Amino acid sequence: MDEVLKEVYHSITKRKSPALPQLSVPEKGTKAQKQLVFLSVTDHRGKAYVTRGTHTSLSSAIEGAMLSFFKNMDSPHFQPQAVKLDIVASVRPMKKEQPFIHIKKDKVGYKRGLDGIAFGEDLELAFLPEEVTAYQMIKDKKINPDNVLAAFGKHFLLTNQEKVKLLKSDKEIKAYKFQTQSFYTDGDEVKELFRGHPMYKSVTSEEVQEAIEWTNNYYFKEVVNQNGSFTYSYLPQENQQEKRYNILRHAGTVYSMYETYEHTKDEQVYQEALRAMDYLLEQVRNHKINGETVKVVVEKNAMKLGGNALAIIALAKYTTLTKDTQYLSIMQDLAAWINEIQNEEGRFTIHKQKYRSGEVSDFVSHFYPGESILALVRLYQIDKNEKWLDVAENAAHYLINIRDKNENEDSIAHDHWLLYGLNELYRERSKELYKDHSFLVAEAIMKTQFVDHADEPDWLGGYAVPRTPPESTPVACRSEGLCAVYKLAKDYHHHELADRVKEAIRKGIGFQLQMQLRPESTLYYENKNLCWGAIQRSLNRFDLRIDYTQHNISSFIAFYNILTRKDQEAAAFSE
């Protein structure tokens, strides 16, 4: 199929007649007499154009789809950059009991990302699985005729009144679901796609590096707004931005941008991170507590433990990268508030508080303490003030000996921030309980990983918690935490555990890579600027939010360093 698709690409881009070899029917081919194929052609700008071909010969069906494209595409300004070939592999009625449905009334079931939809005899009006999702052709389990009509222009059907009438019919019409085998090329390699994305089996350092570069080269250069805020959440199917915001996720994304700059040395990403950091600093306010003047990060009249911690983590990364200590006093004042809200047993007594009134919320985050431990250790690594390690240690002892005292592998929280923090705290104050607790959490994480899920092959590497189907960010967070555990296990000679952890990370990263948006997975989106390099929520939920990409890119970089042995800089701590 590789040579065939490359010939298709060459013919389409050169606008010349195809010369395809005769192809046998694929093993998963439809039992129908004729082969049905779809050809998607993109210029990497707007939504892809789609044509179809049908014939008893697969080669002739492909040629028919190409000739249809040549016949209909009369714009000299459209310059094809990539093609996707879909071969229909299976067809079944939209409703189990019979093939007729009433479009305006009947509810339908389908597998999002896997099922295309078709209407009429011989699937005469058909749309690919990714088109169904990108155009939102099915909403609330009902077919939306207006959204289906929105795809007509890209199928060269705007003047076809017969098909418009078919879609607008008040009578029952034949309707089907179908699945395809998909192949994509931009003239270089040929990728087989499943649910619109490639599958990653081995996960090499080259593949991880490529993923980092996609985020670096595209998403991180588009997502920072003029005022330094981020495009927080984007819905690519609707080409709309959501208005909500979260300054904690802003701080975390700044941190991941500095990590990316450290890896790529891309000056533009560094400048974008600086603008985003300036926006973060604008949210820092003075605050009085216990007679002390401290600083807090404030958003919508609320200050949070996690906000101060993540701001320190971001600022500390900037400081270690640049050796510029201009923000040291701000980090110390942010840490001073964390110190003041810790009680004698090591518990942080405030997780969220109203800034103006001082009213303390009963909200408690499981992750804020781990973020705070990491922040305090990172600050100590800069200013060498033992007080920050004392606060971090007290917090770690509370979490391990009191909060999590009775937890086991089946009940312990998969707290990636705590794993980050304990890895670095152990290197400063090497108490065995930090290692032991890290290893307990790692075993708990690995116990829930999908290592065999044949019914849903792209679930492999995901985790059965907190929900299924698995989502990109919860998996990425576990990958981040496991990368920290791997370093701890590897550096201190727990080699059997390190090997198992490394394999779990590899599987997790393989799952995550499937949800990074690239040209092959954005063929039917209108605006690709905020898509390429971003990570979508899950295999069948397509929103893009800054923290999805933040956690995934951090895990990619951490695993790349493991694969290339850059993690071995910690060998000096070996026993």
RODO-2510 file (C-alpha; in nm, 4 decimals, decimal comma):
residues 575
     n   res          X          Y          Z
     1     m     0,0000     0,0000     0,0000
     2     d     0,2933     0,2349     0,0602
     3     e     0,3932     0,2518    -0,3046
     4     v     0,0321     0,2888    -0,4161
     5     l    -0,0325     0,5796    -0,1830
     6     k     0,2891     0,7516    -0,2826
     7     e     0,1833     0,7206    -0,6457
     8     v    -0,1557     0,8696    -0,5534
     9     y     0,0202     1,1575    -0,3786
    10     h     0,2508     1,2153    -0,6735
    11     s    -0,0391     1,2133    -0,9188
    12     i    -0,2518     1,4488    -0,7097
    13     t     0,0251     1,7017    -0,6435
    14     k     0,1411     1,6968    -1,0079
    15     r    -0,2169     1,6854    -1,1395
    16     k    -0,1369     1,3954    -1,3698
    17     s    -0,3238     1,0765    -1,4515
    18     p    -0,2516     0,7922    -1,2106
    19     a    -0,0636     0,4769    -1,3016
    20     l    -0,1551     0,2365    -1,0252
    21     p    -0,0727    -0,1331    -1,0134
    22     q    -0,3595    -0,3779    -0,9815
    23     l    -0,4461    -0,4227    -0,6147
    24     s    -0,6071    -0,7181    -0,4458
    25     v    -0,8959    -0,6663    -0,2083
    26     p    -0,7708    -0,6022     0,1506
    27     e    -0,8153    -0,8863     0,3948
    28     k    -1,0724    -0,6812     0,5818
    29     g    -1,2464    -0,5851     0,2581
    30     t    -1,6202    -0,5495     0,2325
    31     k    -1,8181    -0,8453     0,1023
    32     a    -2,0031    -0,6177    -0,1376
    33     q    -1,9251    -0,6693    -0,5042
    34     k    -1,7830    -0,3209    -0,5499
    35     q    -1,4976    -0,1614    -0,3623
    36     l    -1,5697     0,1826    -0,2199
    37     v    -1,2856     0,4218    -0,1389
    38     f    -1,2542     0,7841    -0,0337
    39     l    -0,9698     1,0216    -0,1131
    40     s    -0,9084     1,3227     0,1128
    41     v    -0,6812     1,5963    -0,0190
    42     t    -0,5519     1,8843     0,1957
    43     d    -0,3446     2,1972     0,1478
    44     h    -0,2918     2,2171     0,5290
    45     r    -0,5116     2,5268     0,5424
    46     g    -0,8836     2,4675     0,5496
    47     k    -1,0797     2,1440     0,5675
    48     a    -0,9802     1,8638     0,3314
    49     y    -1,1678     1,7926     0,0097
    50     v    -1,3125     1,4426    -0,0223
    51     t    -1,3956     1,2424    -0,3339
    52     r    -1,5067     0,8837    -0,3761
    53     g    -1,4507     0,6009    -0,6173
    54     t    -1,6198     0,2649    -0,6593
    55     h    -1,5377    -0,0325    -0,8793
    56     t    -1,4961    -0,4072    -0,8623
    57     s    -1,1221    -0,3428    -0,8868
    58     l    -0,9648    -0,1643    -0,5905
    59     s    -0,7111     0,0070    -0,8169
    60     s    -0,9867     0,1329    -1,0447
    61     a    -1,1850     0,2567    -0,7429
    62     i    -0,8849     0,4601    -0,6278
    63     e    -0,8318     0,5932    -0,9793
    64     g    -1,1984     0,6906    -0,9905
    65     a    -1,1631     0,8940    -0,6696
    66     m    -0,8567     1,0691    -0,8123
    67     l    -1,0259     1,1481    -1,1425
    68     s    -1,3235     1,2870    -0,9505
    69     f    -1,0868     1,5206    -0,7661
    70     f    -0,9291     1,6394    -1,0936
    71     k    -1,2726     1,6959    -1,2457
    72     n    -1,4090     1,8990    -0,9546
    73     m    -1,1056     2,0893    -0,8240
    74     d    -1,0758     2,3832    -1,0618
    75     s    -0,9014     2,6309    -0,8311
    76     p    -0,5423     2,7064    -0,9413
    77     h    -0,4717     2,8382    -0,5889
    78     f    -0,5292     2,5041    -0,4161
    79     q    -0,1935     2,3345    -0,3734
    80     p    -0,2257     1,9767    -0,2387
    81     q     0,0155     1,8927     0,0422
    82     a    -0,1055     1,5533     0,1645
    83     v    -0,3580     1,2810     0,0868
    84     k    -0,5491     1,0219     0,2859
    85     l    -0,6987     0,7080     0,1366
    86     d    -0,9890     0,5339     0,3113
    87     i    -1,0934     0,1878     0,1961
    88     v    -1,4358     0,0829     0,3230
    89     a    -1,3842    -0,2322     0,5285
    90     s    -1,7287    -0,2979     0,6756
    91     v    -2,0833    -0,1677     0,6381
    92     r    -2,3837    -0,2229     0,8623
    93     p    -2,7305    -0,0664     0,8949
    94     m    -2,7605     0,2433     1,1153
    95     k    -3,0263     0,0582     1,3151
    96     k    -2,9812    -0,3082     1,3915
    97     e    -3,3306    -0,4177     1,3056
    98     q    -3,3563    -0,2507     0,9637
    99     p    -3,1706    -0,0036     0,7373
   100     f    -3,4311     0,2747     0,7348
   101     i    -3,4290     0,5726     0,9711
   102     h    -3,6069     0,9044     0,9978
   103     i    -3,3231     1,1583     1,0148
   104     k    -3,5171     1,4203     1,2086
   105     k    -3,6660     1,1844     1,4664
   106     d    -3,4572     0,8713     1,5225
   107     k    -3,1681     0,8425     1,7654
   108     v    -2,8624     0,6584     1,6427
   109     g    -2,5690     0,4862     1,8036
   110     y    -2,2181     0,4969     1,6649
   111     k    -1,8551     0,4591     1,7674
   112     r    -1,7056     0,8059     1,7691
   113     g    -1,3959     0,8267     1,5541
   114     l    -1,4509     0,4799     1,4058
   115     d    -1,7886     0,4956     1,2306
   116     g    -1,8651     0,6946     0,9192
   117     i    -2,2248     0,7519     0,8142
   118     a    -2,3922     0,7033     0,4753
   119     f    -2,7371     0,7474     0,3254
   120     g    -2,9247     0,6103     0,0246
   121     e    -2,8657     0,3221    -0,2081
   122     d    -2,5018     0,2120    -0,2518
   123     l    -2,3902     0,4602     0,0195
   124     e    -2,4368     0,7375    -0,2356
   125     l    -2,4029     1,0101     0,0288
   126     a    -2,1239     0,9184     0,2719
   127     f    -1,8965     1,0911     0,5238
   128     l    -1,5832     0,9573     0,6889
   129     p    -1,5567     0,8850     1,0634
   130     e    -1,3343     1,1876     1,1271
   131     e    -1,5744     1,4084     0,9309
   132     v    -1,8633     1,2941     1,1483
   133     t    -1,6772     1,4199     1,4547
   134     a    -1,5166     1,7298     1,3016
   135     y    -1,8444     1,8575     1,1566
   136     q    -2,0426     1,7325     1,4603
   137     m    -2,2819     1,5485     1,2322
   138     i    -2,4244     1,3558     1,5257
   139     k    -2,5250     1,5538     1,8347
   140     d    -2,7219     1,4185     2,1281
   141     k    -2,7427     1,0848     1,9426
   142     k    -2,9320     1,2430     1,6533
   143     i    -2,8098     1,3267     1,3045
   144     n    -2,7861     1,7031     1,2523
   145     p    -2,8742     1,7644     0,8841
   146     d    -2,7393     2,1219     0,8876
   147     n    -2,3988     2,0015     1,0064
   148     v    -2,3985     1,7297     0,7439
   149     l    -2,4828     1,9900     0,4790
   150     a    -2,1829     2,1948     0,5987
   151     a    -1,9584     1,9233     0,4515
   152     f    -2,1212     1,9335     0,1074
   153     g    -1,8832     2,1983    -0,0250
   154     k    -1,5805     1,9836     0,0535
   155     h    -1,7456     1,6889    -0,1245
   156     f    -1,8252     1,9004    -0,4338
   157     l    -2,1972     1,8482    -0,3677
   158     l    -2,3276     2,2036    -0,3270
   159     t    -2,5109     2,1939    -0,6598
   160     n    -2,6380     1,8381    -0,6216
   161     q    -3,0024     1,8945    -0,5346
   162     e    -3,0784     1,5221    -0,5400
   163     k    -2,8507     1,4631    -0,2421
   164     v    -2,9730     1,7769    -0,0638
   165     k    -3,3302     1,6466    -0,0990
   166     l    -3,2206     1,3062     0,0286
   167     l    -3,0781     1,4632     0,3427
   168     k    -3,3786     1,6920     0,3940
   169     s    -3,6325     1,4160     0,3372
   170     d    -3,9288     1,3846     0,5732
   171     k    -3,9516     1,0177     0,4871
   172     e    -3,7498     0,7280     0,6172
   173     i    -3,4334     0,6703     0,4157
   174     k    -3,1672     0,4045     0,4119
   175     a    -2,8822     0,4845     0,6501
   176     y    -2,5630     0,2967     0,7277
   177     k    -2,2532     0,3016     0,9422
   178     f    -1,9207     0,2007     0,7961
   179     q    -1,5599     0,1616     0,9009
   180     t    -1,2466     0,2009     0,6933
   181     q    -0,8800     0,1219     0,6642
   182     s    -0,6982     0,4556     0,6437
   183     f    -0,3596     0,5488     0,4992
   184     y    -0,2001     0,8948     0,4947
   185     t     0,1057     1,0450     0,3309
   186     d     0,2573     1,3853     0,2725
   187     g     0,4928     1,2378     0,0143
   188     d     0,7415     1,1142     0,2718
   189     e     0,6387     0,8204     0,4866
   190     v     0,3043     0,6426     0,4679
   191     k     0,1121     0,6130     0,7948
   192     e    -0,1684     0,3688     0,8619
   193     l    -0,4276     0,5407     1,0799
   194     f    -0,6692     0,4065     1,3391
   195     r    -0,9411     0,6400     1,4644
   196     g    -0,7654     0,9115     1,2616
   197     h    -0,4226     0,8766     1,4240
   198     p    -0,1140     0,6564     1,3922
   199     m    -0,0489     0,3824     1,6469
   200     y     0,2810     0,3791     1,8380
   201     k     0,4148     0,0377     1,9333
   202     s     0,7820     0,0675     2,0204
   203     v     0,8137     0,4397     2,1099
   204     t     1,1650     0,5378     2,0110
   205     s     1,3599     0,8448     2,1173
   206     e     1,3163     0,9728     1,7613
   207     e     0,9373     0,9496     1,7890
   208     v     0,9383     1,1279     2,1242
   209     q     1,1703     1,3976     1,9901
   210     e     0,9364     1,4483     1,6950
   211     a     0,6452     1,4959     1,9337
   212     i     0,8389     1,7561     2,1330
   213     e     0,9216     1,9408     1,8126
   214     w     0,5577     1,9517     1,7029
   215     t     0,4590     2,1226     2,0271
   216     n     0,7627     2,3487     2,0194
   217     n     0,7288     2,4496     1,6544
   218     y     0,3551     2,5083     1,6464
   219     y     0,1387     2,5061     1,9602
   220     f     0,3696     2,6956     2,1947
   221     k     0,4208     2,9639     1,9291
   222     e     0,0459     3,0180     1,8847
   223     v    -0,1148     2,9732     2,2252
   224     v     0,0115     3,2869     2,4055
   225     n    -0,2178     3,5867     2,3573
   226     q    -0,1040     3,9465     2,3175
   227     n    -0,1499     4,0226     2,6897
   228     g     0,0482     3,7146     2,7952
   229     s    -0,2515     3,5002     2,8862
   230     f    -0,3065     3,1680     2,7087
   231     t    -0,5810     3,0533     2,4792
   232     y    -0,6918     2,8398     2,7696
   233     s    -0,9356     2,6029     2,6022
   234     y    -1,0112     2,5605     2,2327
   235     l    -1,2818     2,3536     2,0628
   236     p    -1,1477     2,2707     1,7158
   237     q    -1,4751     2,1308     1,5762
   238     e    -1,6494     2,4590     1,6533
   239     n    -1,3416     2,6780     1,5981
   240     q    -1,4240     2,8476     1,9288
   241     q    -1,2324     2,9425     2,2416
   242     e    -1,3811     2,8896     2,5851
   243     k    -1,3869     3,1902     2,8187
   244     r    -1,2976     3,0221     3,1479
   245     y    -0,9458     3,0403     3,2922
   246     n    -0,7265     2,8869     3,5604
   247     i    -0,4082     3,0604     3,6740
   248     l    -0,2669     2,7372     3,8207
   249     r    -0,2755     2,5727     3,4792
   250     h    -0,1269     2,8924     3,3381
   251     a     0,1697     2,8601     3,5752
   252     g     0,2126     2,4920     3,4954
   253     t     0,2125     2,5661     3,1234
   254     v     0,4776     2,8372     3,1682
   255     y     0,6915     2,5759     3,3446
   256     s     0,6467     2,3280     3,0590
   257     m     0,7389     2,5974     2,8053
   258     y     1,0658     2,6592     2,9890
   259     e     1,1274     2,2826     2,9924
   260     t     1,0681     2,2795     2,6188
   261     y     1,3015     2,5736     2,5632
   262     e     1,5675     2,3972     2,7707
   263     h     1,5324     2,0989     2,5383
   264     t     1,5098     2,2756     2,2006
   265     k     1,6839     2,6104     2,2627
   266     d     1,4147     2,7726     2,0463
   267     e     1,4369     3,1463     2,1145
   268     q     1,0794     3,2168     2,0045
   269     v     0,9394     2,9699     2,2584
   270     y     1,1546     3,1354     2,5240
   271     q     1,0143     3,4787     2,4376
   272     e     0,6579     3,3454     2,4429
   273     a     0,7252     3,1923     2,7849
   274     l     0,8562     3,5272     2,9116
   275     r     0,5335     3,7007     2,8079
   276     a     0,3275     3,4329     2,9777
   277     m     0,5432     3,4599     3,2919
   278     d     0,4873     3,8372     3,2998
   279     y     0,1125     3,7724     3,2980
   280     l     0,1573     3,5318     3,5891
   281     l     0,3556     3,7889     3,7862
   282     e     0,0780     4,0439     3,7344
   283     q    -0,1476     3,8162     3,9420
   284     v     0,0871     3,8215     4,2449
   285     r    -0,0332     4,0327     4,5405
   286     n     0,0995     4,1251     4,8860
   287     h    -0,0747     3,9620     5,1801
   288     k    -0,0511     3,9760     5,5606
   289     i    -0,0536     3,6601     5,7687
   290     n     0,0559     3,6072     6,1292
   291     g     0,2128     3,9532     6,1223
   292     e     0,4248     3,8584     5,8208
   293     t     0,4103     4,0244     5,4764
   294     v     0,4047     3,7534     5,2115
   295     k     0,2936     3,7155     4,8513
   296     v     0,0103     3,5147     4,6995
   297     v    -0,1163     3,4422     4,3487
   298     v    -0,4697     3,5776     4,3206
   299     e    -0,7329     3,4920     4,0624
   300     k    -1,0968     3,5987     4,0920
   301     n    -1,0456     3,7007     4,4558
   302     a    -0,9085     3,3568     4,5425
   303     m    -0,5626     3,2458     4,6468
   304     k    -0,4676     2,8801     4,6443
   305     l    -0,1843     2,6730     4,7833
   306     g    -0,1330     2,5239     4,4380
   307     g    -0,1128     2,8684     4,2810
   308     n     0,1804     2,9731     4,4967
   309     a     0,3512     2,6365     4,4505
   310     l     0,3232     2,6264     4,0710
   311     a     0,4320     2,9896     4,0422
   312     i     0,7488     2,9038     4,2374
   313     i     0,8095     2,5991     4,0165
   314     a     0,7788     2,8113     3,7001
   315     l     0,9955     3,0937     3,8355
   316     a     1,2543     2,8501     3,9681
   317     k     1,2823     2,6904     3,6244
   318     y     1,3416     3,0325     3,4707
   319     t     1,6051     3,1092     3,7335
   320     t     1,7991     2,7857     3,6909
   321     l     1,7895     2,8204     3,3118
   322     t     1,9027     3,1817     3,2939
   323     k     2,0988     3,2228     3,6207
   324     d     1,8980     3,5441     3,6577
   325     t     1,7942     3,5827     4,0237
   326     q     1,5709     3,8891     3,9842
   327     y     1,2638     3,6905     4,0935
   328     l     1,4252     3,5252     4,3951
   329     s     1,2586     3,7525     4,6521
   330     i     0,9178     3,6910     4,4917
   331     m     0,9697     3,3149     4,5155
   332     q     1,0756     3,3498     4,8780
   333     d     0,7695     3,5584     4,9637
   334     l     0,5421     3,3062     4,7888
   335     a     0,7094     3,0279     4,9868
   336     a     0,6735     3,2286     5,3083
   337     w     0,2922     3,2049     5,2782
   338     i     0,3228     2,8270     5,2332
   339     n     0,5360     2,8159     5,5481
   340     e     0,2892     3,0239     5,7491
   341     i    -0,0110     2,8018     5,6690
   342     q     0,1623     2,4787     5,7775
   343     n     0,0677     2,3482     6,1224
   344     e     0,2834     2,1507     6,3641
   345     e     0,1997     1,8090     6,2190
   346     g     0,3024     1,9263     5,8711
   347     r    -0,0446     1,9737     5,7219
   348     f    -0,1162     2,2800     5,5104
   349     t    -0,4229     2,4306     5,6748
   350     i    -0,5339     2,6466     5,3817
   351     h    -0,5798     2,5223     5,0283
   352     k    -0,8097     2,7994     4,9071
   353     q    -0,8916     3,1351     5,0626
   354     k    -1,0719     3,4520     4,9594
   355     y    -0,8172     3,7279     4,9167
   356     r    -1,0203     4,0286     5,0292
   357     s    -1,2224     3,8842     5,3174
   358     g    -0,9782     3,6165     5,4296
   359     e    -1,2536     3,3560     5,4409
   360     v    -1,1005     3,0081     5,4265
   361     s    -1,2699     2,7536     5,2020
   362     d    -1,3143     2,3927     5,3095
   363     f    -1,1810     2,2895     4,9669
   364     v    -0,8864     2,0487     4,9888
   365     s    -0,6777     1,9399     4,6897
   366     h    -0,4974     1,6092     4,6987
   367     f    -0,2267     1,7468     4,4698
   368     y    -0,1411     2,0875     4,6219
   369     p     0,0820     1,9459     4,8999
   370     g     0,2957     1,7536     4,6497
   371     e     0,3259     2,0641     4,4328
   372     s     0,4356     2,2567     4,7406
   373     i     0,7013     2,0023     4,8347
   374     l     0,8488     2,0231     4,4856
   375     a     0,8342     2,4040     4,4881
   376     l     1,0125     2,4289     4,8218
   377     v     1,2885     2,1872     4,7206
   378     r     1,3381     2,3734     4,3912
   379     l     1,3628     2,7031     4,5830
   380     y     1,6153     2,5500     4,8248
   381     q     1,8259     2,4383     4,5279
   382     i     1,8551     2,8073     4,4348
   383     d     1,8932     2,9934     4,7657
   384     k     2,0180     2,7071     4,9914
   385     n     1,7878     2,8138     5,2742
   386     e     1,7359     2,5021     5,4870
   387     k     1,4025     2,6378     5,6102
   388     w     1,2377     2,5409     5,2805
   389     l     1,3604     2,1821     5,3161
   390     d     1,2261     2,1738     5,6720
   391     v     0,8801     2,2776     5,5513
   392     a     0,8983     2,0263     5,2644
   393     e     1,0031     1,7468     5,4997
   394     n     0,7291     1,8261     5,7494
   395     a     0,4758     1,8137     5,4670
   396     a     0,6132     1,4842     5,3337
   397     h     0,6035     1,3266     5,6809
   398     y     0,2421     1,4348     5,7271
   399     l     0,1378     1,2940     5,3893
   400     i     0,3186     0,9629     5,4347
   401     n     0,2737     0,8969     5,8072
   402     i    -0,0700     1,0480     5,8670
   403     r    -0,2748     1,1196     5,5536
   404     d    -0,1700     0,8073     5,3628
   405     k    -0,0844     0,5878     5,6623
   406     n    -0,3463     0,3213     5,5887
   407     e    -0,3355     0,3339     5,2091
   408     n    -0,2271     0,0416     4,9918
   409     e    -0,1731    -0,0254     4,6224
   410     d    -0,5470    -0,0373     4,5605
   411     s    -0,6303     0,2858     4,7439
   412     i    -0,3296     0,5193     4,7294
   413     a    -0,3736     0,8271     4,5091
   414     h    -0,1626     0,8402     4,1923
   415     d    -0,0027     1,1707     4,2909
   416     h     0,2526     1,2677     4,0259
   417     w     0,3446     1,5978     4,1930
   418     l     0,4306     1,4143     4,5141
   419     l     0,6478     1,1725     4,3141
   420     y     0,8293     1,4688     4,1606
   421     g     0,8785     1,6187     4,5071
   422     l     0,9910     1,3013     4,6852
   423     n     1,2470     1,2246     4,4143
   424     e     1,4123     1,5610     4,4661
   425     l     1,3639     1,5727     4,8448
   426     y     1,5349     1,2345     4,8828
   427     r     1,8435     1,3702     4,7092
   428     e     1,8700     1,6461     4,9703
   429     r     1,7640     1,4492     5,2782
   430     s     1,7820     1,0786     5,2053
   431     k     1,5214     0,9162     5,4263
   432     e     1,4068     0,5716     5,3210
   433     l     1,0390     0,6486     5,3722
   434     y     1,0543     0,8872     5,0743
   435     k     1,1755     0,6083     4,8476
   436     d     0,9387     0,3530     4,9959
   437     h     0,6374     0,5774     4,9472
   438     s     0,7401     0,6624     4,5916
   439     f     0,7743     0,2950     4,5080
   440     l     0,4334     0,2184     4,6627
   441     v     0,2659     0,4815     4,4444
   442     a     0,4522     0,3545     4,1383
   443     e     0,3348    -0,0024     4,1982
   444     a    -0,0195     0,1262     4,2405
   445     i    -0,0011     0,3144     3,9115
   446     m     0,1425     0,0228     3,7145
   447     k    -0,1198    -0,2125     3,8545
   448     t    -0,3946    -0,0224     3,6718
   449     q    -0,2320     0,0029     3,3267
   450     f    -0,3961    -0,1517     3,0225
   451     v    -0,1386    -0,3946     2,8839
   452     d    -0,3873    -0,6078     2,6878
   453     h    -0,7088    -0,4548     2,5584
   454     a    -0,7695    -0,6175     2,2228
   455     d    -1,1229    -0,4822     2,1746
   456     e    -0,9908    -0,1248     2,1838
   457     p    -0,6323    -0,1461     2,0577
   458     d    -0,5621     0,2242     2,1081
   459     w    -0,6365     0,1946     2,4810
   460     l    -0,3102     0,0060     2,5333
   461     g    -0,0809     0,1960     2,7690
   462     g    -0,3656     0,3906     2,9232
   463     y    -0,4911     0,3395     3,2767
   464     a    -0,8177     0,2056     3,4119
   465     v    -0,8441     0,5031     3,6496
   466     p    -0,9791     0,7614     3,6990
   467     r    -1,2164     0,6819     3,4092
   468     t    -1,2509     0,4930     3,0857
   469     p    -1,1884     0,5306     2,8070
   470     p    -0,8520     0,6587     2,9328
   471     e    -0,7716     1,0258     2,8713
   472     s    -0,4443     1,1862     2,7677
   473     t    -0,3743     1,4031     3,0738
   474     p    -0,4339     1,1484     3,3526
   475     v    -0,2039     0,9130     3,1620
   476     a     0,0545     1,1892     3,1092
   477     c     0,0531     1,2740     3,4805
   478     r     0,1224     0,9114     3,5644
   479     s     0,4011     0,9063     3,3070
   480     e     0,5507     1,2173     3,4698
   481     g     0,5356     1,0601     3,8134
   482     l     0,6821     0,7328     3,6906
   483     c     0,9696     0,9200     3,5234
   484     a     1,0568     1,0647     3,8653
   485     v     1,0348     0,7192     4,0232
   486     y     1,2495     0,5710     3,7476
   487     k     1,5266     0,8194     3,8236
   488     l     1,5048     0,7417     4,1942
   489     a     1,5064     0,3645     4,1360
   490     k     1,7801     0,3762     3,8735
   491     d     2,0131     0,6081     4,0628
   492     y     1,9852     0,4110     4,3859
   493     h     2,0221     0,0622     4,2377
   494     h     1,6635    -0,0677     4,2355
   495     h     1,7211    -0,1965     3,8850
   496     e     1,4355    -0,4479     3,8596
   497     l     1,1820    -0,1819     3,9569
   498     a     1,3477     0,0717     3,7269
   499     d     1,3107    -0,1654     3,4305
   500     r     0,9430    -0,2285     3,5003
   501     v     0,8755     0,1421     3,5484
   502     k     1,0531     0,2281     3,2247
   503     e     0,8381    -0,0178     3,0301
   504     a     0,5208     0,1229     3,1863
   505     i     0,6292     0,4741     3,0874
   506     r     0,6976     0,3556     2,7329
   507     k     0,3478     0,2104     2,7028
   508     g     0,1936     0,5239     2,8521
   509     i     0,3799     0,7558     2,6172
   510     g     0,2713     0,5367     2,3244
   511     f    -0,0903     0,5914     2,4291
   512     q    -0,0396     0,9653     2,4713
   513     l     0,1249     1,0180     2,1324
   514     q    -0,1963     0,9106     1,9634
   515     m    -0,3673     1,2285     2,0818
   516     q    -0,1119     1,4811     1,9656
   517     l    -0,2669     1,6721     1,6780
   518     r    -0,0703     1,6742     1,3553
   519     p    -0,1703     1,7205     0,9895
   520     e    -0,3095     1,3678     0,9568
   521     s    -0,5430     1,4155     1,2543
   522     t    -0,6594     1,7687     1,1646
   523     l    -0,7577     1,7113     0,8008
   524     y    -1,1180     1,8149     0,8599
   525     y    -1,0584     2,1100     1,0956
   526     e    -1,0904     2,4634     0,9642
   527     n    -0,8295     2,6375     1,1822
   528     k    -0,5140     2,4395     1,2401
   529     n    -0,3120     2,7171     1,4078
   530     l    -0,4129     2,6183     1,7604
   531     c    -0,4155     2,2477     1,6819
   532     w    -0,0799     2,1244     1,5570
   533     g     0,1338     2,0057     1,8460
   534     a    -0,1499     2,0288     2,0981
   535     i    -0,2855     1,7268     2,2850
   536     q    -0,6587     1,6593     2,2773
   537     r    -0,8497     1,5396     2,5822
   538     s    -0,8967     1,1768     2,4788
   539     l    -0,9456     0,9398     2,1886
   540     n    -1,3074     1,0480     2,1521
   541     r    -1,3176     1,3908     2,3190
   542     f    -1,1485     1,6575     2,1149
   543     d    -1,1165     1,9780     2,3190
   544     l    -0,7695     2,1267     2,3649
   545     r    -0,6712     2,2832     2,6990
   546     i    -0,3349     2,4185     2,8014
   547     d    -0,2803     2,1694     3,0834
   548     y    -0,3403     1,8743     2,8490
   549     t    -0,0382     1,9808     2,6462
   550     q     0,1546     2,0920     2,9580
   551     h     0,1547     1,7499     3,1212
   552     n     0,2068     1,5583     2,7995
   553     i     0,5037     1,7667     2,6852
   554     s     0,6635     1,7416     3,0305
   555     s     0,6304     1,3632     3,0197
   556     f     0,7679     1,3504     2,6636
   557     i     1,0755     1,5477     2,7654
   558     a     1,1299     1,3423     3,0806
   559     f     1,1051     1,0148     2,8892
   560     y     1,3272     1,1405     2,6080
   561     n     1,5918     1,2171     2,8701
   562     i     1,5546     0,8648     3,0049
   563     l     1,5808     0,7094     2,6592
   564     t     1,8913     0,9124     2,5793
   565     r     2,0359     0,8637     2,9293
   566     k     2,0326     1,2320     3,0066
   567     d     1,8775     1,1310     3,3365
   568     q     2,2166     0,9991     3,4434
   569     e     2,3339     1,3412     3,5568
   570     a     2,2046     1,2348     3,8965
   571     a     2,4605     0,9542     3,9179
   572     a     2,6639     1,1625     4,1598
   573     f     2,3981     1,0856     4,4195
   574     s     2,4489     0,7103     4,3822
   575     e     2,5214     0,5200     4,6950
***
